[in-house]
Amino acid sequence: MKSHSATQSAKSHFQEFFPKDYVKKSVKILKLLSEESRLRIMLYLAKEGPCAVSELAEALDVNVTTLSHHLSLLRASDMVFTTRNGKNIFYDIHEPMWREMGLQFFKYLQKGKEVDFLGRFAVKLIEKKLRQGV
């Protein structure tokens, strides 16, 4: 069992490495991406690069109104940005880091049955929930 001073030291080191503001911001981002449509948008943009709203709507099979709502939330969180070319508005991932993370995540999902144990566990859990209709 750790002594009180060792526990305090570990807690202090954790808070120094993971400040509360960073953790709170991370939670907001993860919540934002936990919605399937927004995650699909980010993965699509990571793979394809800048896209017009109409292209995204068609590729993701989402109506434009719903897509615009999700894009506005992603833009408000600074995860995507827009550029205009005439009447068309193009969306793209704001930070190169998000693009790289999206591409790495996409590659991870493509591994299928080669996914590590934790990944297989998560997939089985999700499949079970889907079978249960949750």
Short mmCIF file of the C-alpha atoms (twelve columns), coordinates in Angstrom:
data_MODEL
# 
_entry.id   MODEL 
# 
loop_
_atom_site.group_PDB 
_atom_site.id 
_atom_site.type_symbol 
_atom_site.label_atom_id 
_atom_site.label_alt_id 
_atom_site.label_comp_id 
_atom_site.label_asym_id 
_atom_site.label_seq_id 
_atom_site.Cartn_x 
_atom_site.Cartn_y 
_atom_site.Cartn_z 
_atom_site.pdbx_PDB_model_num 
ATOM 1   C CA . MET A 1   0.000   0.000  0.000   1 
ATOM 2   C CA . LYS A 2   1.337   3.445  -0.932  1 
ATOM 3   C CA . SER A 3   2.085   5.967  1.757   1 
ATOM 4   C CA . HIS A 4   0.133   9.208  1.866   1 
ATOM 5   C CA . SER A 5   3.125   11.197 0.551   1 
ATOM 6   C CA . ALA A 6   3.644   8.740  -2.325  1 
ATOM 7   C CA . THR A 7   -0.061  8.985  -3.233  1 
ATOM 8   C CA . GLN A 8   0.087   12.798 -3.101  1 
ATOM 9   C CA . SER A 9   3.221   12.780 -5.254  1 
ATOM 10  C CA . ALA A 10  1.591   10.489 -7.838  1 
ATOM 11  C CA . LYS A 11  -1.540  12.651 -7.824  1 
ATOM 12  C CA . SER A 12  0.517   15.813 -8.256  1 
ATOM 13  C CA . HIS A 13  2.506   14.243 -11.111 1 
ATOM 14  C CA . PHE A 14  -0.717  13.124 -12.831 1 
ATOM 15  C CA . GLN A 15  -2.260  16.590 -12.504 1 
ATOM 16  C CA . GLU A 16  0.945   18.140 -13.828 1 
ATOM 17  C CA . PHE A 17  0.966   15.820 -16.838 1 
ATOM 18  C CA . PHE A 18  -2.822  15.903 -17.346 1 
ATOM 19  C CA . PRO A 19  -4.080  19.317 -16.163 1 
ATOM 20  C CA . LYS A 20  -7.799  19.402 -15.371 1 
ATOM 21  C CA . ASP A 21  -8.449  21.796 -18.265 1 
ATOM 22  C CA . TYR A 22  -6.874  19.316 -20.714 1 
ATOM 23  C CA . VAL A 23  -8.907  16.450 -19.324 1 
ATOM 24  C CA . LYS A 24  -12.130 18.483 -19.542 1 
ATOM 25  C CA . LYS A 25  -11.373 19.511 -23.127 1 
ATOM 26  C CA . SER A 26  -10.558 15.883 -24.005 1 
ATOM 27  C CA . VAL A 27  -13.887 14.743 -22.573 1 
ATOM 28  C CA . LYS A 28  -15.732 17.331 -24.689 1 
ATOM 29  C CA . ILE A 29  -13.930 16.208 -27.846 1 
ATOM 30  C CA . LEU A 30  -14.526 12.520 -27.145 1 
ATOM 31  C CA . LYS A 31  -18.208 13.178 -26.444 1 
ATOM 32  C CA . LEU A 32  -18.447 15.110 -29.686 1 
ATOM 33  C CA . LEU A 33  -16.890 12.226 -31.619 1 
ATOM 34  C CA . SER A 34  -18.951 9.597  -29.815 1 
ATOM 35  C CA . GLU A 35  -21.882 10.503 -32.066 1 
ATOM 36  C CA . GLU A 36  -21.712 8.226  -35.114 1 
ATOM 37  C CA . SER A 37  -22.389 10.849 -37.788 1 
ATOM 38  C CA . ARG A 38  -19.717 13.209 -36.488 1 
ATOM 39  C CA . LEU A 39  -17.175 10.409 -36.252 1 
ATOM 40  C CA . ARG A 40  -18.027 9.358  -39.816 1 
ATOM 41  C CA . ILE A 41  -17.581 12.959 -40.979 1 
ATOM 42  C CA . MET A 42  -14.155 13.202 -39.360 1 
ATOM 43  C CA . LEU A 43  -13.024 9.827  -40.719 1 
ATOM 44  C CA . TYR A 44  -14.245 10.743 -44.203 1 
ATOM 45  C CA . LEU A 45  -12.466 14.099 -44.133 1 
ATOM 46  C CA . ALA A 46  -9.312  12.439 -42.808 1 
ATOM 47  C CA . LYS A 47  -9.332  10.021 -45.718 1 
ATOM 48  C CA . GLU A 48  -10.609 12.251 -48.548 1 
ATOM 49  C CA . GLY A 49  -9.508  15.766 -47.602 1 
ATOM 50  C CA . PRO A 50  -11.558 18.931 -48.213 1 
ATOM 51  C CA . CYS A 51  -15.160 18.245 -49.289 1 
ATOM 52  C CA . ALA A 52  -18.199 20.267 -50.246 1 
ATOM 53  C CA . VAL A 53  -21.283 19.791 -48.092 1 
ATOM 54  C CA . SER A 54  -23.143 18.143 -50.995 1 
ATOM 55  C CA . GLU A 55  -20.308 15.619 -51.481 1 
ATOM 56  C CA . LEU A 56  -20.250 14.794 -47.763 1 
ATOM 57  C CA . ALA A 57  -24.041 14.405 -47.657 1 
ATOM 58  C CA . GLU A 58  -24.016 12.020 -50.603 1 
ATOM 59  C CA . ALA A 59  -20.982 10.018 -49.476 1 
ATOM 60  C CA . LEU A 60  -22.257 9.608  -45.912 1 
ATOM 61  C CA . ASP A 61  -25.927 9.240  -46.861 1 
ATOM 62  C CA . VAL A 62  -26.972 12.040 -44.503 1 
ATOM 63  C CA . ASN A 63  -29.456 14.783 -45.314 1 
ATOM 64  C CA . VAL A 64  -27.938 18.241 -45.683 1 
ATOM 65  C CA . THR A 65  -29.794 19.753 -42.708 1 
ATOM 66  C CA . THR A 66  -28.534 17.068 -40.318 1 
ATOM 67  C CA . LEU A 67  -25.054 17.238 -41.812 1 
ATOM 68  C CA . SER A 68  -24.952 21.027 -41.431 1 
ATOM 69  C CA . HIS A 69  -25.860 20.686 -37.758 1 
ATOM 70  C CA . HIS A 70  -23.031 18.204 -37.140 1 
ATOM 71  C CA . LEU A 71  -20.565 20.304 -39.124 1 
ATOM 72  C CA . SER A 72  -21.461 23.419 -37.132 1 
ATOM 73  C CA . LEU A 73  -20.722 21.552 -33.881 1 
ATOM 74  C CA . LEU A 74  -17.400 20.310 -35.253 1 
ATOM 75  C CA . ARG A 75  -16.544 23.803 -36.470 1 
ATOM 76  C CA . ALA A 76  -17.476 25.354 -33.100 1 
ATOM 77  C CA . SER A 77  -15.081 22.921 -31.423 1 
ATOM 78  C CA . ASP A 78  -12.339 23.951 -33.873 1 
ATOM 79  C CA . MET A 79  -12.036 20.454 -35.314 1 
ATOM 80  C CA . VAL A 80  -12.970 21.495 -38.854 1 
ATOM 81  C CA . PHE A 81  -12.777 24.730 -40.808 1 
ATOM 82  C CA . THR A 82  -14.416 26.056 -43.937 1 
ATOM 83  C CA . THR A 83  -13.256 27.623 -47.144 1 
ATOM 84  C CA . ARG A 84  -15.478 29.105 -49.808 1 
ATOM 85  C CA . ASN A 85  -15.115 28.707 -53.544 1 
ATOM 86  C CA . GLY A 86  -17.899 30.633 -55.226 1 
ATOM 87  C CA . LYS A 87  -21.178 29.277 -53.871 1 
ATOM 88  C CA . ASN A 88  -19.576 26.106 -52.496 1 
ATOM 89  C CA . ILE A 89  -18.410 25.755 -48.914 1 
ATOM 90  C CA . PHE A 90  -15.708 23.164 -48.329 1 
ATOM 91  C CA . TYR A 91  -14.998 21.558 -44.976 1 
ATOM 92  C CA . ASP A 92  -11.686 20.130 -43.892 1 
ATOM 93  C CA . ILE A 93  -10.007 18.946 -40.728 1 
ATOM 94  C CA . HIS A 94  -8.436  21.860 -38.894 1 
ATOM 95  C CA . GLU A 95  -5.371  20.263 -37.338 1 
ATOM 96  C CA . PRO A 96  -3.027  17.851 -39.140 1 
ATOM 97  C CA . MET A 97  -3.002  15.828 -35.911 1 
ATOM 98  C CA . TRP A 98  -6.749  15.110 -36.242 1 
ATOM 99  C CA . ARG A 99  -6.227  13.954 -39.837 1 
ATOM 100 C CA . GLU A 100 -3.385  11.633 -38.810 1 
ATOM 101 C CA . MET A 101 -5.393  10.264 -35.882 1 
ATOM 102 C CA . GLY A 102 -8.361  9.680  -38.204 1 
ATOM 103 C CA . LEU A 103 -6.195  7.870  -40.737 1 
ATOM 104 C CA . GLN A 104 -4.555  5.739  -38.043 1 
ATOM 105 C CA . PHE A 105 -7.971  4.903  -36.573 1 
ATOM 106 C CA . PHE A 106 -9.255  4.007  -40.052 1 
ATOM 107 C CA . LYS A 107 -6.243  1.712  -40.624 1 
ATOM 108 C CA . TYR A 108 -6.824  0.135  -37.223 1 
ATOM 109 C CA . LEU A 109 -10.438 -0.649 -38.088 1 
ATOM 110 C CA . GLN A 110 -9.408  -2.169 -41.418 1 
ATOM 111 C CA . LYS A 111 -7.350  -4.834 -39.622 1 
ATOM 112 C CA . GLY A 112 -10.551 -6.739 -38.942 1 
ATOM 113 C CA . LYS A 113 -9.821  -9.960 -37.075 1 
ATOM 114 C CA . GLU A 114 -6.184  -8.923 -36.610 1 
ATOM 115 C CA . VAL A 115 -7.258  -6.232 -34.125 1 
ATOM 116 C CA . ASP A 116 -5.639  -6.677 -30.728 1 
ATOM 117 C CA . PHE A 117 -7.458  -8.292 -27.802 1 
ATOM 118 C CA . LEU A 118 -8.915  -5.059 -26.437 1 
ATOM 119 C CA . GLY A 119 -10.146 -4.122 -29.904 1 
ATOM 120 C CA . ARG A 120 -11.744 -7.564 -30.351 1 
ATOM 121 C CA . PHE A 121 -13.349 -7.266 -26.921 1 
ATOM 122 C CA . ALA A 122 -14.811 -3.858 -27.815 1 
ATOM 123 C CA . VAL A 123 -16.089 -5.161 -31.164 1 
ATOM 124 C CA . LYS A 124 -17.747 -8.172 -29.471 1 
ATOM 125 C CA . LEU A 125 -19.328 -5.901 -26.865 1 
ATOM 126 C CA . ILE A 126 -20.696 -3.590 -29.561 1 
ATOM 127 C CA . GLU A 127 -22.004 -6.556 -31.586 1 
ATOM 128 C CA . LYS A 128 -23.716 -7.912 -28.477 1 
ATOM 129 C CA . LYS A 129 -25.362 -4.544 -27.806 1 
ATOM 130 C CA . LEU A 130 -26.528 -4.370 -31.412 1 
ATOM 131 C CA . ARG A 131 -28.053 -7.857 -31.192 1 
ATOM 132 C CA . GLN A 132 -29.837 -6.769 -28.019 1 
ATOM 133 C CA . GLY A 133 -31.164 -3.720 -29.837 1 
ATOM 134 C CA . VAL A 134 -29.463 -1.260 -27.492 1 
# 
